């Protein structure tokens, strides 16, 4: 009996130290899970915006000759795609449009004449700022913020 009580006195703070280390590890894991959820949400939003831009671009041939275009259809292809993408996610920084047999469409000097059936490729890049992870002292130095989320969608002109 005496032996047990002596042993217990020497280990009084051990459980507190172990609990502190476990709480820190669990909190770090929880913050990573939360940040992953935010990144996945941004990924889904960028995917939808890319698909919406490609769809608007694929219907551009049908709508460009109307006197009063409806929705975000504009006589200029880049403006149509940009308006469609930004209607989904307003904070998009980079939108790239590529047509078949050409390089990237120059939106400043656009003179494209696509044919029905040719593919249009829209690539959207969004720089997601890591709010939770970048605030941590050591991990914020390892993982760079902003985190680029990039999606590509291909459709055919109609």
Rosetta blueprint (number, residue, H / E / L):
1 X L
2 X H
3 X H
4 X H
5 X H
6 X H
7 X H
8 X H
9 X H
10 X H
11 X L
12 X L
13 X L
14 X H
15 X H
16 X H
17 X H
18 X H
19 X H
20 X H
21 X H
22 X H
23 X H
24 X H
25 X H
26 X H
27 X H
28 X H
29 X H
30 X H
31 X H
32 X H
33 X H
34 X H
35 X H
36 X H
37 X H
38 X H
39 X H
40 X H
41 X H
42 X H
43 X H
44 X H
45 X H
46 X H
47 X H
48 X H
49 X H
50 X H
51 X H
52 X H
53 X H
54 X H
55 X H
56 X H
57 X H
58 X H
59 X L
60 X H
61 X H
62 X H
63 X H
64 X L
65 X L
66 X L
67 X L
68 X L
69 X L
70 X L
71 X L
72 X L
73 X L
74 X L
75 X L
76 X L
77 X H
78 X H
79 X H
80 X H
81 X H
82 X H
83 X H
84 X H
85 X H
86 X H
87 X H
88 X H
89 X L
90 X L
91 X L
92 X L
93 X L
94 X E
95 X E
96 X E
97 X E
98 X E
99 X E
100 X L
101 X L
102 X L
103 X L
104 X E
105 X L
106 X L
107 X L
108 X L
109 X L
110 X L
111 X L
112 X L
113 X L
114 X L
115 X L
116 X L
117 X L
118 X L
119 X E
120 X E
121 X E
122 X E
123 X E
124 X E
125 X E
126 X E
127 X E
128 X E
129 X L
130 X L
131 X L
132 X L
133 X H
134 X H
135 X H
136 X L
137 X L
138 X L
139 X H
140 X H
141 X H
142 X H
143 X L
144 X L
145 X L
146 X L
147 X E
148 X E
149 X E
150 X E
151 X E
152 X E
153 X E
154 X E
155 X E
156 X E
157 X L
158 X L
